[in-house]
Amino acid sequence: MSNIKLDSQQKSDAVEKLKKYFDAEMHQDLGQFEAEFLLDFFAKEVGSYFYNQGLQDAGKVFEARLEDVQQHLYELEKPTY
């Protein structure tokens, strides 16, 4: 798996959310550099957990849809008597 990379808008949005969170919940001013560093750390060290969970969730949706398709195909079968 390649490293998780966000486009510039996504990264900017995520950094702003980190800064707001630190201010509101921890009463700490988190600078731009620190927020970007923290985001990069999370992406590198824990991003895989979220990525893997997303893949598992997508797999479950795919399996459910495949079951629906199989059921529809079964319903289309003609009797062979």
C-alpha positions in Angstrom: 0.0 0.0 0.0 1.3 3.4 -0.8 1.3 6.2 1.7 -2.0 8.0 2.4 -1.9 11.3 0.6 -4.5 14.1 0.7 -4.9 16.7 -2.0 -4.1 20.3 -0.9 -7.7 21.2 -0.1 -8.3 18.0 2.0 -5.0 18.6 3.9 -5.9 22.2 4.5 -9.4 21.2 5.8 -8.0 18.5 8.0 -5.3 20.8 9.5 -8.0 23.4 10.3 -10.1 20.8 12.0 -7.1 19.7 14.1 -6.4 23.3 15.1 -10.0 23.9 16.0 -10.2 20.6 18.0 -7.0 21.5 20.0 -8.3 24.9 20.7 -11.8 23.8 21.8 -11.1 20.6 23.6 -7.6 21.0 24.9 -7.4 24.8 25.1 -4.1 24.8 23.2 -3.1 26.9 20.3 -1.8 24.5 17.6 0.2 26.3 14.9 0.0 25.5 11.2 3.4 23.6 11.2 2.4 21.5 14.3 -1.0 20.7 12.9 0.5 19.5 9.6 3.1 17.5 11.4 0.4 15.9 13.6 -1.7 15.1 10.5 1.3 13.5 8.7 2.0 11.4 11.9 -1.6 10.2 12.1 -1.7 9.4 8.3 1.6 7.4 8.6 1.0 5.7 11.9 -2.7 5.0 12.2 -4.1 5.8 8.7 -3.8 2.1 7.7 -6.3 1.2 10.4 -8.9 3.5 8.9 -8.0 2.5 5.4 -8.3 -1.2 6.2 -11.7 -0.6 7.9 -12.9 1.2 4.8 -11.9 -1.7 2.6 -13.7 -4.1 4.9 -16.8 -2.0 4.9 -16.7 -1.7 1.1 -16.3 -5.5 0.9 -19.4 -6.1 3.0 -21.4 -3.7 0.7 -20.0 -5.5 -2.4 -20.9 -8.9 -0.9 -24.5 -7.8 -0.2 -24.9 -6.5 -3.7 -23.5 -9.7 -5.2 -26.0 -11.7 -3.2 -28.8 -9.4 -4.6 -27.5 -10.1 -8.1 -27.3 -13.8 -7.5 -30.9 -13.8 -6.2 -32.1 -11.8 -9.3 -30.3 -14.3 -11.6 -32.0 -17.2 -9.7 -35.4 -15.6 -10.2 -34.7 -15.4 -14.0 -34.0 -19.1 -14.3 -36.5 -21.0 -16.4 -37.9 -24.4 -15.3 -36.2 -27.3 -16.9 -38.9 -30.0 -16.6 
